[in-house]
Amino acid sequence: MADLYILDEFGDAKAGNYSPSFYTKIRALLYTGTRPYKAVPLLEELRVTVLDISFWQVTADFEKMMGEGVGGVIIRGGQNLWEDSQAKSFMDGATVARMPFGSYWFYDSRVSPQAQAAKWRDVLIGYNTELWIWADYEENYNGPYTGWKHFYDFLEECRRLMPERKLGIYTGYYYWIDHSPNPITQAASLSYFGQYPLWLAWYTANPADVIIPKPWTELTFWQYTSSGDGYKYGVASREVDMNKFMGTDFYGTFDLSEDNNGEEPMPDKPVTYYMDLKAGATANVRTGPGQGYAIVRAITGPLTVSIVGEAIDNPNDMYEWYEIVSPVAGFTAKTTNYENFRPATAPSALPDTLYIGTLADGSDVKKYTASEE
């Protein structure tokens, strides 16, 4: 991907531009699968555009992305044992904008696969990755955990630690040929990887040039360029990675409602409101809408919280209660100061929906919708 260059800590592999040797091209004859657009013919207007972004993009305007027809984003979680510096900010922003997102992790052979999987899990606590999570396989550090056998260990550990998340593989065609099991002598090992959806990097303007490597016969995403117009699509970087969904039913594949385009929300998803907690004001986040429920954390303003629906009145106390959407028992926050919203209790012990209480007279908060900002 385009975000591999962080000072001298990161390598220069780029899956879509990986330069094959003559031997690799010969070996590729053993790997050739099917050409995706012959297997799944799609009109251009039916292919949903998805961006993948990282700290290199600096900022991201998800409303602008949706206005340009982008259907979702895949956000870099990190690499090695490093969390991407923009991961939480971007996931918070996408959540508030109601843009579907996924996550990818750049596998790094210098660190154990198990430690990397654990770090990725921790980064994603509190977030719902509708567009799945993707193990990025294109590194060239030649560390002690180099090669497909260790990448296998990484995948298995991700599955063990995050069984609720759908896992896929991102790679480039020729990189995969040079760094995967031999299709003749290690056919069983190669077939193992076919259980994961494939996100393939192949930089070309002509989809007929794209070839799917064994063991796959179809693509979920095709990354066709690393030099999309970043400014047009709402990021601060000049360029951005561009991808196309290669199926025929984007919303069905990812179990989405067709309401991620910034227009009127679907009836089954209440309107999202923002609530500014004033400086010095405090509010309790509880497991239910009332003072009788357990306190998860007391937060102090100034902070901004994303809430859904109208107030829930509890006749037994003086507060109004609002739902905070939290698929994995974290918080949905508009603010970049996300750590202030981390639950004090272990996430596994919390319900999927948490509540925040505010004074009924509204003296401690300001509530508004996105259109009223």
QUIWOLIN-V615873 format. One record per pair of residues at least 12 apart in sequence whose C-alpha atoms are under 6 Angstrom apart, sorted by sequence separation. I is the first residue (numbers start at 1). J is the second residue. If there is no record, write none. Layout:
BEGIN
I_J, I_J
END
This chain:
BEGIN
227_239, 228_240, 285_297, 1_14, 227_240, 228_241, 284_297, 226_240, 284_298, 226_241, 283_298, 308_323, 225_241, 283_299, 307_323, 225_242, 282_299, 307_324, 282_300, 329_347, 223_242, 224_243, 281_300, 50_70, 204_224, 223_243, 281_301, 49_70, 50_71, 52_73, 54_75, 194_215, 198_219, 199_220, 201_222, 203_224, 222_243, 280_301, 329_350, 49_71, 50_72, 51_73, 52_74, 53_75, 54_76, 194_216, 198_220, 199_221, 200_222, 201_223, 202_224, 203_225, 222_244, 279_301, 48_71, 50_73, 52_75, 199_222, 221_244, 278_301, 279_302, 329_352, 191_215, 221_245, 277_301, 278_302, 220_245, 221_246, 277_302, 327_352, 77_103, 79_105, 220_246, 277_303, 306_332, 326_352, 72_99, 74_101, 76_103, 77_104, 78_105, 79_106, 102_129, 219_246, 276_303, 306_333, 326_353, 72_100, 73_101, 74_102, 75_103, 76_104, 77_105, 80_108, 101_129, 102_130, 168_196, 172_200, 276_304, 305_333, 306_334, 325_353, 72_101, 74_103, 101_130, 102_131, 104_133, 107_136, 168_197, 169_198, 170_199, 171_200, 172_201, 275_304, 305_334, 55_85, 100_130, 101_131, 102_132, 103_133, 104_134, 105_135, 106_136, 107_137, 168_198, 170_200, 275_305, 304_334, 324_354, 55_86, 102_133, 104_135, 105_136, 274_305, 304_335, 323_354, 324_355, 148_180, 274_306, 289_321, 323_355, 110_143, 134_167, 137_170, 138_171, 273_306, 322_355, 109_143, 110_144, 132_166, 133_167, 134_168, 135_169, 136_170, 137_171, 273_307, 322_356, 81_116, 134_169, 135_170, 272_307, 273_308, 321_356, 80_116, 109_145, 272_308, 321_357, 109_146, 271_308, 320_357, 270_308, 271_309, 319_357, 320_358, 270_309, 319_358, 319_359, 320_360, 113_154, 117_158, 319_360, 114_157, 289_355, 287_354, 288_355, 286_354, 286_355, 285_355, 285_356, 284_356, 284_357, 283_357, 281_364, 278_364, 278_365, 277_365, 276_365, 276_366, 275_366, 275_367, 274_367, 274_368, 273_368, 274_369, 273_369, 15_138, 15_171, 16_172, 15_172, 99_260, 98_260, 65_233, 65_234, 64_234, 61_234, 60_234, 60_235, 35_211, 59_235, 59_236, 34_212, 57_235, 58_236, 33_212, 57_236, 33_213, 57_237, 32_213, 33_214, 31_213, 31_214, 34_217, 33_217, 16_201, 15_201, 16_202, 16_203, 52_241, 51_241, 51_242, 51_243, 50_243, 49_243, 50_244, 49_244, 66_261, 48_244, 47_244, 48_245, 47_245, 128_327, 126_328, 126_329, 126_330, 2_226, 92_333, 89_336
END
